[in-house]
Amino acid sequence: DAVSWQQMSDAVRLAAGPRLEDVRFVDQYRGQQIPAGKKSYVIGLTYRAPDRTLTSQEVDEAQAAVLAAMKSTFGAVQR
């Protein structure tokens, strides 16, 4: 609950690497399905290379790095 959108966004940008073009807030959930003291963020990420189409492996690796950073930095769990 103590993690702000700015903290989350900064950590995503740091972890995702140079091909991350945009991080955007989509939604935030609290309520019955979320434990007390927690909140759930929905984040939109856009990856792009200026000179070519990214491979799914490149995007998957960036996504895995983001998820690992969220877990280690904030104790986040993917829903």
PyMOL Python script that loads the backbone (N, CA, C, O; Angstrom):
from pymol import cmd

cmd.read_pdbstr("""\
ATOM      1  N   ASP A   1       0.819  -1.193   0.000  1.00  0.00           N
ATOM      2  CA  ASP A   1       0.000   0.000   0.000  1.00  0.00           C
ATOM      3  C   ASP A   1       0.865   1.260   0.000  1.00  0.00           C
ATOM      4  O   ASP A   1       0.434   2.318  -0.459  1.00  0.00           O
ATOM      5  N   ALA A   2       2.075   1.137   0.514  1.00  0.00           N
ATOM      6  CA  ALA A   2       2.938   2.307   0.626  1.00  0.00           C
ATOM      7  C   ALA A   2       3.659   2.646  -0.677  1.00  0.00           C
ATOM      8  O   ALA A   2       4.329   3.677  -0.748  1.00  0.00           O
ATOM      9  N   VAL A   3       3.543   1.807  -1.711  1.00  0.00           N
ATOM     10  CA  VAL A   3       4.240   2.034  -2.970  1.00  0.00           C
ATOM     11  C   VAL A   3       3.410   2.957  -3.859  1.00  0.00           C
ATOM     12  O   VAL A   3       2.246   2.679  -4.145  1.00  0.00           O
ATOM     13  N   SER A   4       4.021   4.053  -4.288  1.00  0.00           N
ATOM     14  CA  SER A   4       3.321   5.008  -5.146  1.00  0.00           C
ATOM     15  C   SER A   4       3.488   4.630  -6.617  1.00  0.00           C
ATOM     16  O   SER A   4       4.367   3.849  -6.981  1.00  0.00           O
ATOM     17  N   TRP A   5       2.624   5.202  -7.448  1.00  0.00           N
ATOM     18  CA  TRP A   5       2.740   4.984  -8.886  1.00  0.00           C
ATOM     19  C   TRP A   5       4.094   5.470  -9.385  1.00  0.00           C
ATOM     20  O   TRP A   5       4.702   4.814 -10.231  1.00  0.00           O
ATOM     21  N   GLN A   6       4.575   6.584  -8.891  1.00  0.00           N
ATOM     22  CA  GLN A   6       5.871   7.116  -9.339  1.00  0.00           C
ATOM     23  C   GLN A   6       7.004   6.143  -9.026  1.00  0.00           C
ATOM     24  O   GLN A   6       7.880   5.924  -9.863  1.00  0.00           O
ATOM     25  N   GLN A   7       6.993   5.562  -7.836  1.00  0.00           N
ATOM     26  CA  GLN A   7       8.019   4.576  -7.483  1.00  0.00           C
ATOM     27  C   GLN A   7       7.949   3.373  -8.419  1.00  0.00           C
ATOM     28  O   GLN A   7       8.974   2.884  -8.894  1.00  0.00           O
ATOM     29  N   MET A   8       6.745   2.907  -8.676  1.00  0.00           N
ATOM     30  CA  MET A   8       6.557   1.753  -9.551  1.00  0.00           C
ATOM     31  C   MET A   8       7.022   2.082 -10.968  1.00  0.00           C
ATOM     32  O   MET A   8       7.744   1.293 -11.578  1.00  0.00           O
ATOM     33  N   SER A   9       6.625   3.213 -11.487  1.00  0.00           N
ATOM     34  CA  SER A   9       6.995   3.624 -12.832  1.00  0.00           C
ATOM     35  C   SER A   9       8.504   3.767 -12.978  1.00  0.00           C
ATOM     36  O   SER A   9       9.076   3.314 -13.970  1.00  0.00           O
ATOM     37  N   ASP A  10       9.152   4.390 -12.006  1.00  0.00           N
ATOM     38  CA  ASP A  10      10.609   4.547 -12.042  1.00  0.00           C
ATOM     39  C   ASP A  10      11.311   3.194 -12.056  1.00  0.00           C
ATOM     40  O   ASP A  10      12.272   3.003 -12.802  1.00  0.00           O
ATOM     41  N   ALA A  11      10.843   2.259 -11.242  1.00  0.00           N
ATOM     42  CA  ALA A  11      11.450   0.936 -11.180  1.00  0.00           C
ATOM     43  C   ALA A  11      11.244   0.175 -12.487  1.00  0.00           C
ATOM     44  O   ALA A  11      12.143  -0.536 -12.936  1.00  0.00           O
ATOM     45  N   VAL A  12      10.080   0.316 -13.095  1.00  0.00           N
ATOM     46  CA  VAL A  12       9.816  -0.336 -14.385  1.00  0.00           C
ATOM     47  C   VAL A  12      10.762   0.208 -15.439  1.00  0.00           C
ATOM     48  O   VAL A  12      11.372  -0.561 -16.183  1.00  0.00           O
ATOM     49  N   ARG A  13      10.889   1.516 -15.509  1.00  0.00           N
ATOM     50  CA  ARG A  13      11.783   2.131 -16.511  1.00  0.00           C
ATOM     51  C   ARG A  13      13.222   1.663 -16.339  1.00  0.00           C
ATOM     52  O   ARG A  13      13.909   1.405 -17.327  1.00  0.00           O
ATOM     53  N   LEU A  14      13.674   1.553 -15.128  1.00  0.00           N
ATOM     54  CA  LEU A  14      15.031   1.109 -14.853  1.00  0.00           C
ATOM     55  C   LEU A  14      15.232  -0.347 -15.256  1.00  0.00           C
ATOM     56  O   LEU A  14      16.269  -0.696 -15.821  1.00  0.00           O
ATOM     57  N   ALA A  15      14.260  -1.190 -14.973  1.00  0.00           N
ATOM     58  CA  ALA A  15      14.399  -2.627 -15.207  1.00  0.00           C
ATOM     59  C   ALA A  15      14.178  -3.027 -16.663  1.00  0.00           C
ATOM     60  O   ALA A  15      14.802  -3.977 -17.137  1.00  0.00           O
ATOM     61  N   ALA A  16      13.308  -2.324 -17.380  1.00  0.00           N
ATOM     62  CA  ALA A  16      12.868  -2.763 -18.710  1.00  0.00           C
ATOM     63  C   ALA A  16      13.937  -2.629 -19.786  1.00  0.00           C
ATOM     64  O   ALA A  16      13.910  -3.359 -20.777  1.00  0.00           O
ATOM     65  N   GLY A  17      14.857  -1.724 -19.608  1.00  0.00           N
ATOM     66  CA  GLY A  17      15.912  -1.564 -20.602  1.00  0.00           C
ATOM     67  C   GLY A  17      15.613  -0.500 -21.640  1.00  0.00           C
ATOM     68  O   GLY A  17      14.583   0.172 -21.584  1.00  0.00           O
ATOM     69  N   PRO A  18      16.526  -0.355 -22.588  1.00  0.00           N
ATOM     70  CA  PRO A  18      16.473   0.774 -23.524  1.00  0.00           C
ATOM     71  C   PRO A  18      15.355   0.703 -24.559  1.00  0.00           C
ATOM     72  O   PRO A  18      15.053   1.714 -25.192  1.00  0.00           O
ATOM     73  N   ARG A  19      14.741  -0.443 -24.748  1.00  0.00           N
ATOM     74  CA  ARG A  19      13.684  -0.548 -25.756  1.00  0.00           C
ATOM     75  C   ARG A  19      12.302  -0.174 -25.221  1.00  0.00           C
ATOM     76  O   ARG A  19      11.319  -0.183 -25.962  1.00  0.00           O
ATOM     77  N   LEU A  20      12.237   0.149 -23.946  1.00  0.00           N
ATOM     78  CA  LEU A  20      10.969   0.589 -23.381  1.00  0.00           C
ATOM     79  C   LEU A  20      10.685   2.005 -23.861  1.00  0.00           C
ATOM     80  O   LEU A  20      11.473   2.922 -23.626  1.00  0.00           O
ATOM     81  N   GLU A  21       9.561   2.174 -24.529  1.00  0.00           N
ATOM     82  CA  GLU A  21       9.194   3.489 -25.043  1.00  0.00           C
ATOM     83  C   GLU A  21       8.253   4.227 -24.098  1.00  0.00           C
ATOM     84  O   GLU A  21       8.343   5.446 -23.953  1.00  0.00           O
ATOM     85  N   ASP A  22       7.340   3.480 -23.450  1.00  0.00           N
ATOM     86  CA  ASP A  22       6.325   4.133 -22.639  1.00  0.00           C
ATOM     87  C   ASP A  22       5.868   3.230 -21.503  1.00  0.00           C
ATOM     88  O   ASP A  22       5.732   2.018 -21.669  1.00  0.00           O
ATOM     89  N   VAL A  23       5.634   3.840 -20.349  1.00  0.00           N
ATOM     90  CA  VAL A  23       5.009   3.169 -19.201  1.00  0.00           C
ATOM     91  C   VAL A  23       3.780   3.999 -18.870  1.00  0.00           C
ATOM     92  O   VAL A  23       3.878   5.212 -18.679  1.00  0.00           O
ATOM     93  N   ARG A  24       2.626   3.354 -18.801  1.00  0.00           N
ATOM     94  CA  ARG A  24       1.421   4.114 -18.488  1.00  0.00           C
ATOM     95  C   ARG A  24       0.576   3.409 -17.435  1.00  0.00           C
ATOM     96  O   ARG A  24       0.466   2.183 -17.401  1.00  0.00           O
ATOM     97  N   PHE A  25      -0.002   4.216 -16.599  1.00  0.00           N
ATOM     98  CA  PHE A  25      -0.928   3.743 -15.575  1.00  0.00           C
ATOM     99  C   PHE A  25      -2.240   3.407 -16.259  1.00  0.00           C
ATOM    100  O   PHE A  25      -2.792   4.232 -16.987  1.00  0.00           O
ATOM    101  N   VAL A  26      -2.746   2.199 -16.030  1.00  0.00           N
ATOM    102  CA  VAL A  26      -4.026   1.790 -16.609  1.00  0.00           C
ATOM    103  C   VAL A  26      -5.110   1.784 -15.541  1.00  0.00           C
ATOM    104  O   VAL A  26      -6.189   2.343 -15.738  1.00  0.00           O
ATOM    105  N   ASP A  27      -4.817   1.146 -14.405  1.00  0.00           N
ATOM    106  CA  ASP A  27      -5.822   1.058 -13.361  1.00  0.00           C
ATOM    107  C   ASP A  27      -5.182   0.604 -12.058  1.00  0.00           C
ATOM    108  O   ASP A  27      -4.049   0.122 -12.034  1.00  0.00           O
ATOM    109  N   GLN A  28      -5.924   0.769 -10.992  1.00  0.00           N
ATOM    110  CA  GLN A  28      -5.505   0.313  -9.667  1.00  0.00           C
ATOM    111  C   GLN A  28      -6.714  -0.328  -8.997  1.00  0.00           C
ATOM    112  O   GLN A  28      -7.819   0.212  -9.043  1.00  0.00           O
ATOM    113  N   TYR A  29      -6.498  -1.475  -8.381  1.00  0.00           N
ATOM    114  CA  TYR A  29      -7.582  -2.190  -7.716  1.00  0.00           C
ATOM    115  C   TYR A  29      -7.289  -2.318  -6.228  1.00  0.00           C
ATOM    116  O   TYR A  29      -6.142  -2.490  -5.814  1.00  0.00           O
ATOM    117  N   ARG A  30      -8.323  -2.231  -5.458  1.00  0.00           N
ATOM    118  CA  ARG A  30      -8.319  -2.554  -4.038  1.00  0.00           C
ATOM    119  C   ARG A  30      -9.673  -3.189  -3.767  1.00  0.00           C
ATOM    120  O   ARG A  30     -10.650  -2.893  -4.455  1.00  0.00           O
ATOM    121  N   GLY A  31      -9.734  -4.044  -2.786  1.00  0.00           N
ATOM    122  CA  GLY A  31     -11.031  -4.624  -2.475  1.00  0.00           C
ATOM    123  C   GLY A  31     -10.937  -6.065  -2.050  1.00  0.00           C
ATOM    124  O   GLY A  31      -9.886  -6.527  -1.608  1.00  0.00           O
ATOM    125  N   GLN A  32     -12.038  -6.774  -2.185  1.00  0.00           N
ATOM    126  CA  GLN A  32     -12.159  -8.131  -1.663  1.00  0.00           C
ATOM    127  C   GLN A  32     -11.071  -9.076  -2.152  1.00  0.00           C
ATOM    128  O   GLN A  32     -10.555  -9.873  -1.369  1.00  0.00           O
ATOM    129  N   GLN A  33     -10.718  -9.005  -3.411  1.00  0.00           N
ATOM    130  CA  GLN A  33      -9.743  -9.943  -3.966  1.00  0.00           C
ATOM    131  C   GLN A  33      -8.301  -9.562  -3.668  1.00  0.00           C
ATOM    132  O   GLN A  33      -7.383 -10.332  -3.950  1.00  0.00           O
ATOM    133  N   ILE A  34      -8.098  -8.389  -3.104  1.00  0.00           N
ATOM    134  CA  ILE A  34      -6.761  -7.896  -2.779  1.00  0.00           C
ATOM    135  C   ILE A  34      -6.614  -7.891  -1.254  1.00  0.00           C
ATOM    136  O   ILE A  34      -7.463  -7.327  -0.562  1.00  0.00           O
ATOM    137  N   PRO A  35      -5.553  -8.510  -0.714  1.00  0.00           N
ATOM    138  CA  PRO A  35      -5.382  -8.522   0.740  1.00  0.00           C
ATOM    139  C   PRO A  35      -5.304  -7.104   1.325  1.00  0.00           C
ATOM    140  O   PRO A  35      -4.888  -6.161   0.652  1.00  0.00           O
ATOM    141  N   ALA A  36      -5.705  -6.982   2.568  1.00  0.00           N
ATOM    142  CA  ALA A  36      -5.646  -5.698   3.261  1.00  0.00           C
ATOM    143  C   ALA A  36      -4.212  -5.164   3.244  1.00  0.00           C
ATOM    144  O   ALA A  36      -3.257  -5.922   3.419  1.00  0.00           O
ATOM    145  N   GLY A  37      -4.074  -3.871   3.033  1.00  0.00           N
ATOM    146  CA  GLY A  37      -2.758  -3.253   2.995  1.00  0.00           C
ATOM    147  C   GLY A  37      -2.054  -3.394   1.653  1.00  0.00           C
ATOM    148  O   GLY A  37      -0.911  -2.964   1.503  1.00  0.00           O
ATOM    149  N   LYS A  38      -2.726  -3.992   0.682  1.00  0.00           N
ATOM    150  CA  LYS A  38      -2.146  -4.194  -0.654  1.00  0.00           C
ATOM    151  C   LYS A  38      -3.008  -3.490  -1.697  1.00  0.00           C
ATOM    152  O   LYS A  38      -4.162  -3.147  -1.440  1.00  0.00           O
ATOM    153  N   LYS A  39      -2.430  -3.283  -2.868  1.00  0.00           N
ATOM    154  CA  LYS A  39      -3.179  -2.777  -4.007  1.00  0.00           C
ATOM    155  C   LYS A  39      -2.616  -3.434  -5.257  1.00  0.00           C
ATOM    156  O   LYS A  39      -1.483  -3.916  -5.272  1.00  0.00           O
ATOM    157  N   SER A  40      -3.415  -3.442  -6.283  1.00  0.00           N
ATOM    158  CA  SER A  40      -3.032  -4.074  -7.539  1.00  0.00           C
ATOM    159  C   SER A  40      -2.974  -3.009  -8.625  1.00  0.00           C
ATOM    160  O   SER A  40      -3.939  -2.274  -8.832  1.00  0.00           O
ATOM    161  N   TYR A  41      -1.843  -2.927  -9.316  1.00  0.00           N
ATOM    162  CA  TYR A  41      -1.687  -1.993 -10.421  1.00  0.00           C
ATOM    163  C   TYR A  41      -1.811  -2.730 -11.745  1.00  0.00           C
ATOM    164  O   TYR A  41      -1.346  -3.862 -11.879  1.00  0.00           O
ATOM    165  N   VAL A  42      -2.434  -2.094 -12.712  1.00  0.00           N
ATOM    166  CA  VAL A  42      -2.400  -2.540 -14.096  1.00  0.00           C
ATOM    167  C   VAL A  42      -1.539  -1.510 -14.826  1.00  0.00           C
ATOM    168  O   VAL A  42      -1.839  -0.315 -14.819  1.00  0.00           O
ATOM    169  N   ILE A  43      -0.473  -1.989 -15.450  1.00  0.00           N
ATOM    170  CA  ILE A  43       0.499  -1.116 -16.094  1.00  0.00           C
ATOM    171  C   ILE A  43       0.575  -1.477 -17.575  1.00  0.00           C
ATOM    172  O   ILE A  43       0.655  -2.653 -17.929  1.00  0.00           O
ATOM    173  N   GLY A  44       0.551  -0.479 -18.424  1.00  0.00           N
ATOM    174  CA  GLY A  44       0.740  -0.694 -19.860  1.00  0.00           C
ATOM    175  C   GLY A  44       2.169  -0.349 -20.242  1.00  0.00           C
ATOM    176  O   GLY A  44       2.680   0.707 -19.870  1.00  0.00           O
ATOM    177  N   LEU A  45       2.808  -1.234 -20.979  1.00  0.00           N
ATOM    178  CA  LEU A  45       4.192  -1.020 -21.420  1.00  0.00           C
ATOM    179  C   LEU A  45       4.252  -1.095 -22.934  1.00  0.00           C
ATOM    180  O   LEU A  45       3.619  -1.959 -23.540  1.00  0.00           O
ATOM    181  N   THR A  46       5.005  -0.201 -23.546  1.00  0.00           N
ATOM    182  CA  THR A  46       5.231  -0.224 -24.985  1.00  0.00           C
ATOM    183  C   THR A  46       6.733  -0.324 -25.222  1.00  0.00           C
ATOM    184  O   THR A  46       7.515   0.490 -24.729  1.00  0.00           O
ATOM    185  N   TYR A  47       7.112  -1.335 -25.984  1.00  0.00           N
ATOM    186  CA  TYR A  47       8.514  -1.523 -26.363  1.00  0.00           C
ATOM    187  C   TYR A  47       8.646  -1.230 -27.853  1.00  0.00           C
ATOM    188  O   TYR A  47       7.743  -1.525 -28.636  1.00  0.00           O
ATOM    189  N   ARG A  48       9.789  -0.642 -28.240  1.00  0.00           N
ATOM    190  CA  ARG A  48       9.993  -0.342 -29.658  1.00  0.00           C
ATOM    191  C   ARG A  48      11.493  -0.208 -29.935  1.00  0.00           C
ATOM    192  O   ARG A  48      12.262   0.283 -29.108  1.00  0.00           O
ATOM    193  N   ALA A  49      11.870  -0.656 -31.111  1.00  0.00           N
ATOM    194  CA  ALA A  49      13.213  -0.415 -31.629  1.00  0.00           C
ATOM    195  C   ALA A  49      13.051   0.493 -32.844  1.00  0.00           C
ATOM    196  O   ALA A  49      12.157   0.265 -33.659  1.00  0.00           O
ATOM    197  N   PRO A  50      13.883   1.504 -32.984  1.00  0.00           N
ATOM    198  CA  PRO A  50      13.695   2.464 -34.077  1.00  0.00           C
ATOM    199  C   PRO A  50      14.005   1.894 -35.462  1.00  0.00           C
ATOM    200  O   PRO A  50      13.569   2.440 -36.476  1.00  0.00           O
ATOM    201  N   ASP A  51      14.750   0.810 -35.497  1.00  0.00           N
ATOM    202  CA  ASP A  51      15.242   0.325 -36.787  1.00  0.00           C
ATOM    203  C   ASP A  51      14.700  -1.042 -37.216  1.00  0.00           C
ATOM    204  O   ASP A  51      15.024  -1.523 -38.302  1.00  0.00           O
ATOM    205  N   ARG A  52      13.864  -1.677 -36.356  1.00  0.00           N
ATOM    206  CA  ARG A  52      13.408  -3.025 -36.702  1.00  0.00           C
ATOM    207  C   ARG A  52      12.266  -3.439 -35.790  1.00  0.00           C
ATOM    208  O   ARG A  52      11.931  -2.742 -34.833  1.00  0.00           O
ATOM    209  N   THR A  53      11.683  -4.572 -36.100  1.00  0.00           N
ATOM    210  CA  THR A  53      10.654  -5.160 -35.257  1.00  0.00           C
ATOM    211  C   THR A  53      11.333  -5.979 -34.169  1.00  0.00           C
ATOM    212  O   THR A  53      12.240  -6.762 -34.448  1.00  0.00           O
ATOM    213  N   LEU A  54      10.899  -5.799 -32.954  1.00  0.00           N
ATOM    214  CA  LEU A  54      11.459  -6.583 -31.846  1.00  0.00           C
ATOM    215  C   LEU A  54      10.968  -8.024 -31.939  1.00  0.00           C
ATOM    216  O   LEU A  54       9.861  -8.295 -32.403  1.00  0.00           O
ATOM    217  N   THR A  55      11.811  -8.928 -31.490  1.00  0.00           N
ATOM    218  CA  THR A  55      11.401 -10.326 -31.431  1.00  0.00           C
ATOM    219  C   THR A  55      10.622 -10.564 -30.150  1.00  0.00           C
ATOM    220  O   THR A  55      10.748  -9.805 -29.189  1.00  0.00           O
ATOM    221  N   SER A  56       9.824 -11.607 -30.136  1.00  0.00           N
ATOM    222  CA  SER A  56       9.079 -11.935 -28.919  1.00  0.00           C
ATOM    223  C   SER A  56      10.041 -12.281 -27.783  1.00  0.00           C
ATOM    224  O   SER A  56       9.734 -12.019 -26.620  1.00  0.00           O
ATOM    225  N   GLN A  57      11.176 -12.851 -28.093  1.00  0.00           N
ATOM    226  CA  GLN A  57      12.167 -13.176 -27.068  1.00  0.00           C
ATOM    227  C   GLN A  57      12.704 -11.909 -26.404  1.00  0.00           C
ATOM    228  O   GLN A  57      12.881 -11.877 -25.186  1.00  0.00           O
ATOM    229  N   GLU A  58      12.961 -10.879 -27.184  1.00  0.00           N
ATOM    230  CA  GLU A  58      13.450  -9.618 -26.624  1.00  0.00           C
ATOM    231  C   GLU A  58      12.426  -9.009 -25.668  1.00  0.00           C
ATOM    232  O   GLU A  58      12.779  -8.544 -24.584  1.00  0.00           O
ATOM    233  N   VAL A  59      11.173  -9.014 -26.070  1.00  0.00           N
ATOM    234  CA  VAL A  59      10.120  -8.452 -25.231  1.00  0.00           C
ATOM    235  C   VAL A  59       9.913  -9.327 -23.991  1.00  0.00           C
ATOM    236  O   VAL A  59       9.753  -8.806 -22.888  1.00  0.00           O
ATOM    237  N   ASP A  60       9.915 -10.645 -24.165  1.00  0.00           N
ATOM    238  CA  ASP A  60       9.765 -11.554 -23.024  1.00  0.00           C
ATOM    239  C   ASP A  60      10.873 -11.359 -21.993  1.00  0.00           C
ATOM    240  O   ASP A  60      10.619 -11.388 -20.789  1.00  0.00           O
ATOM    241  N   GLU A  61      12.094 -11.160 -22.467  1.00  0.00           N
ATOM    242  CA  GLU A  61      13.218 -10.925 -21.548  1.00  0.00           C
ATOM    243  C   GLU A  61      13.044  -9.616 -20.793  1.00  0.00           C
ATOM    244  O   GLU A  61      13.313  -9.555 -19.593  1.00  0.00           O
ATOM    245  N   ALA A  62      12.602  -8.576 -21.472  1.00  0.00           N
ATOM    246  CA  ALA A  62      12.368  -7.289 -20.808  1.00  0.00           C
ATOM    247  C   ALA A  62      11.250  -7.422 -19.781  1.00  0.00           C
ATOM    248  O   ALA A  62      11.355  -6.900 -18.671  1.00  0.00           O
ATOM    249  N   GLN A  63      10.192  -8.115 -20.150  1.00  0.00           N
ATOM    250  CA  GLN A  63       9.075  -8.328 -19.223  1.00  0.00           C
ATOM    251  C   GLN A  63       9.530  -9.118 -17.999  1.00  0.00           C
ATOM    252  O   GLN A  63       9.156  -8.787 -16.874  1.00  0.00           O
ATOM    253  N   ALA A  64      10.327 -10.148 -18.207  1.00  0.00           N
ATOM    254  CA  ALA A  64      10.834 -10.945 -17.082  1.00  0.00           C
ATOM    255  C   ALA A  64      11.697 -10.089 -16.156  1.00  0.00           C
ATOM    256  O   ALA A  64      11.639 -10.238 -14.936  1.00  0.00           O
ATOM    257  N   ALA A  65      12.495  -9.196 -16.736  1.00  0.00           N
ATOM    258  CA  ALA A  65      13.326  -8.305 -15.922  1.00  0.00           C
ATOM    259  C   ALA A  65      12.459  -7.361 -15.098  1.00  0.00           C
ATOM    260  O   ALA A  65      12.765  -7.090 -13.936  1.00  0.00           O
ATOM    261  N   VAL A  66      11.382  -6.863 -15.691  1.00  0.00           N
ATOM    262  CA  VAL A  66      10.463  -5.977 -14.968  1.00  0.00           C
ATOM    263  C   VAL A  66       9.817  -6.730 -13.813  1.00  0.00           C
ATOM    264  O   VAL A  66       9.785  -6.229 -12.689  1.00  0.00           O
ATOM    265  N   LEU A  67       9.304  -7.921 -14.076  1.00  0.00           N
ATOM    266  CA  LEU A  67       8.654  -8.712 -13.026  1.00  0.00           C
ATOM    267  C   LEU A  67       9.621  -9.042 -11.896  1.00  0.00           C
ATOM    268  O   LEU A  67       9.254  -8.959 -10.725  1.00  0.00           O
ATOM    269  N   ALA A  68      10.852  -9.414 -12.234  1.00  0.00           N
ATOM    270  CA  ALA A  68      11.854  -9.724 -11.209  1.00  0.00           C
ATOM    271  C   ALA A  68      12.176  -8.492 -10.368  1.00  0.00           C
ATOM    272  O   ALA A  68      12.332  -8.589  -9.150  1.00  0.00           O
ATOM    273  N   ALA A  69      12.275  -7.337 -11.017  1.00  0.00           N
ATOM    274  CA  ALA A  69      12.564  -6.097 -10.283  1.00  0.00           C
ATOM    275  C   ALA A  69      11.413  -5.721  -9.364  1.00  0.00           C
ATOM    276  O   ALA A  69      11.643  -5.276  -8.240  1.00  0.00           O
ATOM    277  N   MET A  70      10.185  -5.891  -9.822  1.00  0.00           N
ATOM    278  CA  MET A  70       9.027  -5.571  -8.980  1.00  0.00           C
ATOM    279  C   MET A  70       8.981  -6.487  -7.754  1.00  0.00           C
ATOM    280  O   MET A  70       8.660  -6.052  -6.649  1.00  0.00           O
ATOM    281  N   LYS A  71       9.306  -7.751  -7.971  1.00  0.00           N
ATOM    282  CA  LYS A  71       9.308  -8.693  -6.858  1.00  0.00           C
ATOM    283  C   LYS A  71      10.410  -8.361  -5.853  1.00  0.00           C
ATOM    284  O   LYS A  71      10.155  -8.317  -4.649  1.00  0.00           O
ATOM    285  N   SER A  72      11.625  -8.127  -6.334  1.00  0.00           N
ATOM    286  CA  SER A  72      12.730  -7.878  -5.413  1.00  0.00           C
ATOM    287  C   SER A  72      12.660  -6.502  -4.757  1.00  0.00           C
ATOM    288  O   SER A  72      13.055  -6.346  -3.601  1.00  0.00           O
ATOM    289  N   THR A  73      12.163  -5.510  -5.480  1.00  0.00           N
ATOM    290  CA  THR A  73      12.105  -4.143  -4.937  1.00  0.00           C
ATOM    291  C   THR A  73      10.907  -3.922  -4.020  1.00  0.00           C
ATOM    292  O   THR A  73      11.023  -3.297  -2.966  1.00  0.00           O
ATOM    293  N   PHE A  74       9.755  -4.443  -4.438  1.00  0.00           N
ATOM    294  CA  PHE A  74       8.516  -4.134  -3.721  1.00  0.00           C
ATOM    295  C   PHE A  74       7.816  -5.358  -3.117  1.00  0.00           C
ATOM    296  O   PHE A  74       6.817  -5.221  -2.410  1.00  0.00           O
ATOM    297  N   GLY A  75       8.343  -6.545  -3.398  1.00  0.00           N
ATOM    298  CA  GLY A  75       7.652  -7.744  -2.939  1.00  0.00           C
ATOM    299  C   GLY A  75       6.389  -8.012  -3.737  1.00  0.00           C
ATOM    300  O   GLY A  75       5.475  -8.680  -3.254  1.00  0.00           O
ATOM    301  N   ALA A  76       6.335  -7.496  -4.953  1.00  0.00           N
ATOM    302  CA  ALA A  76       5.153  -7.631  -5.805  1.00  0.00           C
ATOM    303  C   ALA A  76       4.967  -9.063  -6.266  1.00  0.00           C
ATOM    304  O   ALA A  76       5.922  -9.832  -6.381  1.00  0.00           O
ATOM    305  N   VAL A  77       3.711  -9.402  -6.526  1.00  0.00           N
ATOM    306  CA  VAL A  77       3.338 -10.713  -7.023  1.00  0.00           C
ATOM    307  C   VAL A  77       2.464 -10.491  -8.255  1.00  0.00           C
ATOM    308  O   VAL A  77       1.520  -9.702  -8.217  1.00  0.00           O
ATOM    309  N   GLN A  78       2.781 -11.188  -9.347  1.00  0.00           N
ATOM    310  CA  GLN A  78       1.951 -11.069 -10.540  1.00  0.00           C
ATOM    311  C   GLN A  78       0.653 -11.809 -10.327  1.00  0.00           C
ATOM    312  O   GLN A  78       0.643 -12.954  -9.876  1.00  0.00           O
ATOM    313  N   ARG A  79      -0.447 -11.147 -10.657  1.00  0.00           N
ATOM    314  CA  ARG A  79      -1.764 -11.781 -10.511  1.00  0.00           C
ATOM    315  C   ARG A  79      -2.184 -12.430 -11.783  1.00  0.00           C
ATOM    316  O   ARG A  79      -3.266 -13.014 -11.850  1.00  0.00           O
TER     317      ARG A  79
END
""", "prot")
cmd.dss("prot")
cmd.show_as("cartoon", "prot")
cmd.util.cbc("prot")
cmd.orient("prot")
